[in-house]
Amino acid sequence: MGSAAVAAVSAVEAQAQVGSKMRSREFLSKLEHDRIVRAIREAEANSSGEIRVFIQRGKLNADPLVTAQKKFRQLRMHQTAERNAILIFIAPRAHKFAVVGDKTIHEKCGEEFWQSVVEGMRTHFQREKFSHALVEAIREIGTVLATHFPKTSANANELPDEVAEE
């Protein structure tokens, strides 16, 4: 994984600290998938950027940041035309999550932006407002994407909008 694309990826990992209630099954049962997908579509409607949400159902065997970066590449998010894809990776069993942005979006918004997104998600996760955490993060990301990568008639939806689980 020593390629330039991975080295250029920006990511932030945070401990969710929501206690024993954040187990995969409970977490997934509380997620409002339709609301999250709708938020992704709304964010992408104003931008050429791509947003994905991935839930790691099983045990996390590595650092969540490393796993998120690998998943970013497996999902081919590094191959978007403008290199402006963002992955929100959640590992409920490990009580961890990571937000990974590709090279170009990171260059535009910087580390402070990612810290803000993660902190907002952490606060909502602590209150067990899982869907709200994701929707708010997606909206915040969507606003930045629309500012730096506005939608044009040539833009196509390059990646699925559905919440992915494995």
C-alpha positions as CSV (number, residue, x, y, z in Angstrom):
1,M,0.0,0.0,0.0
2,G,2.9,2.3,-0.6
3,S,1.4,4.0,-3.6
4,A,1.2,7.8,-3.9
5,A,-2.6,7.6,-3.8
6,V,-2.6,6.1,-0.3
7,A,0.1,8.3,0.9
8,A,-1.9,11.3,-0.2
9,V,-5.2,10.2,1.4
10,S,-6.2,12.2,4.4
11,A,-7.9,10.4,7.3
12,V,-9.0,10.9,10.9
13,E,-9.8,8.1,13.3
14,A,-11.6,8.6,16.6
15,Q,-12.8,6.5,19.5
16,A,-16.6,6.7,19.5
17,Q,-16.9,6.0,23.3
18,V,-20.5,5.1,23.4
19,G,-20.2,2.2,25.8
20,S,-21.3,-1.4,25.2
21,K,-24.4,-0.4,23.3
22,M,-22.6,0.2,20.1
23,R,-22.6,-3.4,18.9
24,S,-23.0,-4.2,15.2
25,R,-26.5,-5.6,15.4
26,E,-27.8,-2.8,17.6
27,F,-26.0,-0.2,15.6
28,L,-27.3,-1.4,12.3
29,S,-30.9,-1.7,13.7
30,K,-30.8,1.9,14.7
31,L,-29.5,3.2,11.3
32,E,-32.0,4.9,9.1
33,H,-30.5,3.7,5.8
34,D,-33.0,5.6,3.6
35,R,-32.3,8.9,5.4
36,I,-28.5,8.4,5.0
37,V,-28.8,7.5,1.3
38,R,-31.0,10.6,0.8
39,A,-28.4,12.8,2.5
40,I,-25.7,11.3,0.2
41,R,-27.8,12.0,-2.9
42,E,-28.6,15.6,-1.7
43,A,-24.9,16.3,-1.0
44,E,-23.8,14.8,-4.4
45,A,-26.5,16.7,-6.3
46,N,-24.6,19.9,-5.7
47,S,-21.1,18.6,-6.3
48,S,-18.9,16.3,-8.4
49,G,-17.7,14.7,-5.2
50,E,-18.5,11.2,-4.1
51,I,-19.5,10.1,-0.5
52,R,-19.7,6.5,0.7
53,V,-20.6,5.1,4.1
54,F,-19.2,1.7,5.0
55,I,-20.1,-0.3,8.1
56,Q,-17.6,-3.0,9.2
57,R,-19.9,-5.7,10.7
58,G,-17.3,-8.1,11.9
59,K,-14.3,-7.7,14.2
60,L,-11.8,-5.1,13.4
61,N,-8.4,-6.8,13.2
62,A,-6.3,-3.7,12.5
63,D,-6.1,0.0,13.1
64,P,-9.4,1.5,11.9
65,L,-7.5,4.2,9.9
66,V,-5.5,1.5,8.1
67,T,-8.6,-0.6,7.5
68,A,-10.5,2.5,6.2
69,Q,-7.7,3.4,3.8
70,K,-7.7,-0.2,2.5
71,K,-11.5,-0.2,2.1
72,F,-11.2,3.2,0.3
73,R,-9.0,1.5,-2.3
74,Q,-11.1,-1.7,-2.5
75,L,-14.2,0.4,-3.2
76,R,-12.2,2.1,-6.0
77,M,-12.8,5.5,-4.4
78,H,-9.3,6.6,-5.4
79,Q,-10.3,6.3,-9.1
80,T,-12.9,9.1,-9.2
81,A,-12.3,11.6,-12.0
82,E,-11.5,14.5,-9.6
83,R,-10.0,12.5,-6.7
84,N,-12.6,14.1,-4.4
85,A,-14.2,11.0,-2.8
86,I,-14.8,10.6,0.9
87,L,-15.4,7.5,2.9
88,I,-17.0,7.4,6.3
89,F,-15.9,4.1,7.8
90,I,-17.5,2.7,11.0
91,A,-16.5,-0.3,13.0
92,P,-19.3,-0.6,15.7
93,R,-17.8,-3.6,17.5
94,A,-14.5,-1.7,18.0
95,H,-16.3,1.6,18.8
96,K,-14.2,3.3,16.2
97,F,-14.7,5.2,13.0
98,A,-12.6,7.0,10.4
99,V,-13.2,9.6,7.8
100,V,-11.0,9.3,4.7
101,G,-10.8,11.9,2.0
102,D,-8.9,11.6,-1.3
103,K,-6.0,13.8,-2.3
104,T,-7.8,16.7,-4.0
105,I,-10.5,17.2,-1.4
106,H,-7.9,17.1,1.4
107,E,-5.8,19.7,-0.4
108,K,-8.9,22.0,-0.6
109,C,-10.2,21.6,3.0
110,G,-7.2,20.6,5.2
111,E,-6.9,18.8,8.5
112,E,-9.0,21.2,10.5
113,F,-12.1,20.3,8.4
114,W,-11.7,16.6,9.1
115,Q,-11.3,17.2,12.8
116,S,-14.5,19.1,12.8
117,V,-16.4,16.3,11.0
118,V,-15.1,13.7,13.4
119,E,-15.8,15.7,16.5
120,G,-19.4,16.3,15.4
121,M,-19.8,12.6,14.7
122,R,-18.3,11.6,18.0
123,T,-20.7,13.9,19.9
124,H,-23.7,12.3,18.2
125,F,-22.4,8.8,18.6
126,Q,-21.9,9.3,22.3
127,R,-25.7,10.2,22.5
128,E,-26.5,7.1,20.4
129,K,-27.8,9.3,17.5
130,F,-26.1,7.2,14.9
131,S,-28.1,8.2,11.8
132,H,-28.0,11.8,12.9
133,A,-24.2,11.6,13.2
134,L,-23.9,10.3,9.6
135,V,-26.5,12.7,8.1
136,E,-24.9,15.7,9.7
137,A,-21.4,14.6,8.6
138,I,-22.6,14.0,5.1
139,R,-24.2,17.4,5.0
140,E,-21.1,19.1,6.3
141,I,-19.0,17.2,3.7
142,G,-21.5,18.0,1.0
143,T,-21.2,21.7,1.7
144,V,-17.4,21.7,1.4
145,L,-17.6,19.5,-1.8
146,A,-20.2,21.9,-3.4
147,T,-17.9,24.9,-2.6
148,H,-14.7,23.4,-4.0
149,F,-16.2,20.9,-6.6
150,P,-19.5,22.3,-7.9
151,K,-21.7,20.1,-10.0
152,T,-21.5,20.5,-13.8
153,S,-23.5,18.9,-16.5
154,A,-20.6,16.6,-17.3
155,N,-20.5,15.1,-13.8
156,A,-21.8,11.6,-13.4
157,N,-22.5,9.6,-10.2
158,E,-19.3,7.5,-10.2
159,L,-20.0,5.4,-7.0
160,P,-23.1,3.8,-5.4
161,D,-24.9,5.9,-2.8
162,E,-26.1,3.0,-0.7
163,V,-24.7,2.2,2.8
164,A,-22.2,-0.7,2.3
165,E,-21.8,-3.3,5.0
166,E,-19.4,-6.2,5.3
